[in-house]
């Protein structure tokens, strides 16, 4: 009979999932990670580093338009945007289809919206305005009531011109043909020169990320599970 003298019981602890575990991560900005921020003064953000390794960092040189890291969500610090002073962050992101985009945020008040947008002619625009989802200025889906003043997790998966959008775990736009890409630069925040009411971003932003492929459903669930546990989104 083999001797068991000197043997020590071992315990295997599985590695916790992170977005970098999935291939083709080309943008990952984590508001809870203090090491990814630079400031002009206090909590006013001049830079937000990309954790994907792709070097797509967000910046804002104009002090008056810098958001602050003063928001709190699920016990974690996050970025607070104030549309009244035109807070905006920009990054040199350029991703063509297919891609998958995750955005976790909460917006406040009747004049507040979740939104990301791209510069240049033909650039895509996504707006979660309390009215509908807009792609290239076309309303492709309506919202359910109670959107504002509550955290939300949005998943946008695009391939071959077909857009699929999930709000939390519910598919709200399926297969809309709106074309578009993620252009250069990518902005979060106020859209200068736009008089439409959804040109604002009175919101707290948690942890957006981009993959340059269409993630299958199982991988989307992995990312959403990670974000829900961290940020307390539904």
N, C-alpha and C positions, 0 to 999 in steps of 0.2 A: 504494500500500500504506500503511495507516495507520501513523503513527509510534508506537513503543512507548517512546520516550524519556520518562523521568520517571515511568513507571508503577511502582507498588509492589505486590508480591504481597500479597494479604490472606488471612487464615486465619480461618474462622468456627468458633468454639467454641460448641457448643450449651449452653444454660443448663441447669444441673443441676435435676432435678425437686425440688420441695418440696410438702408437703401443701397449701399455699395455692394451688397451680396448679389445683386442682379446685374447682368452685363448691360453695357451701353448707357450707363448713367452719365449724362453730360451737363448736368446742372443740379446742385443740391445746396440749399441755403437754409441753415438751421438757426433760428432766432434764439434758441436756448443755449447755444454754444458761445460763451463769452469770448473765446479766443478768436472767433471769426470776425470781430468788429473792430473798427477804428473810429475815433470820435474827433470832432472839431473842438468840442468842449462839453463837459458833463456827459449827458446821454445823447447828444445830437450826433447822428450817424453820418460819417463821411465815407465809410467803406464797409462792405459786407462780403466776406470771402466765400468763394465757392468751394465746397467740400468734396466735389466730385473728382477733382484733379484736372479738370478741363480748363481751369483758370478763368472762368467766366464770372468775375467779381462784379458786384454792384457798387456804384459810387454816386456821390452827389457833392460837387464842389461848392455849390451855392449854399451858404450857411442858412439863409432864410427858408430854404426848401428842403432841409434835412429832416427826415422823420426822427423819432426818438425811440430808445429802447426802454420805454417806461410802461408798456402794456404788460398785463399778466393774464395768462390763460392756463388753467389746470395747475396752478402753482409754479408755472414756468414763465420767465420773462419773454416778451415778444415785442415786435415793432409796432409802434403806434403812429399811424398816418393821420394828419390833420389836413383835410381838403381846403380849409379856410386860408391856409398859408401855402397851398400848392405843394405839399410834400411829394417828392418823387425820387425814386432810385432807378438807375439805368445800368444795363449790362450788355456787353458785346456778345449776345447770344444769337446764333444763326443756325436753325435746325429745320431741315426740309422734311416732308412726309416720308415715311411714317414717324410718328412720335407719340409719346404718352406724357401728359402733364398732370401733376398733382398740386393742388393748392388748398391749404387749410387756413381759414381766416374767420373773422367775425366782423360784421359791419354794424354801425349804430345809427339809428334815426331814419326818418322817412327820406332824407336827402342823401343817404349813404349807400355806397355800392361796392361790391367786390369786383375788381377788374384788372386785367392785364392787357397790354396793347403793344403793337409793333409800329414802328415808324416806316415812312416811305410809301410810295405809290403801290397799291395792291396789298399792303400789309394787312394781316388779319386782326380782328378786334373781337375780344370776348368780353361780354358784360353780363354780370348777374345783378340786375338793377332793381329787383322787386317787381319787374314787369315781365322780363323774358331773358332768354339767352340769345345773344347777338353774335353772329359770325359774319365778318365782312359787311357789317351794318344790316344784315338780314336777321330778323327775329325767327329763330328756328325752334323755339320751345318756351312755354310759359312756366312760371314758378308756382309752387304751392304756397298758400298763405303762411305767415309766421316765419318768413325767411330771416328778417332783420333781427338784430339784437340776440342772435343765437349762433354759436359756432357751427361752421359748415365745412365739409370736406368735399371738394370737387375733383373728379377724375375726368380728364379729356383725352380720348384716344382717337387718333386720326391716321387713316391709311387709305390711299387711293382716292382722296377727296371726300371720304365718308367720315363724318364726325359723330362720335358717341360720347355722351356726357352723363356722368353719374353725379347726383347730389346725395352725399353720404352713400348709402348702399342702393339707391333707387335710380334706375336708368330713366333719365328725363328727356334725352335727345338720342334717337337711334338712327344712324345712317344718313344724317343730313348732308347733302352735297354742297359744301360751301367753299371748297378749295382751300387755299391759304397755307401758310407755314408759320414758323416762329422766326420773325425777321430780326435784323440787326440795326439798331439795338432793341432790346426788350426792356420795357418800362413797367414798374409798379408805381401807381400813384396818379397824380393829377395829369390830365391830358391838356397841355397848353394849346390855346387857340381853338378849343372845342366848346361851343356854346350849348351843346346838348346837356340835359340835366344829369346824365350819367357820367359826366366828365369830372367825377370826384372820387375820392377814396378815403372816406371817413371810417377807417377800419383798423383792426389789429391783424397783423400778418404773422403766421407761425413758422411754416416750413415748406415752401414750394420746392418742387424738383421736376426734372425733365429727363426722360430717356429717349434716345433717338431710334426707337423701334416701337411697334405696337405690342405692348405687353399683353399676353394672354390673360384671361379672366383670373386664373389661379394666382398669377404674379401680382395683378392689381389688388387682389384681396390681401396678399402678404403686405404690400405697402400700406394699404388702408388700415389694416390691423395694427401695424406699427404706429401710424399717425394717431389713430383713435386712442391707443393706450397712452401715448405721450401727451396728447393735447386735449383729450376729453371730448373729441367730436363725436356726434351720434354714429 
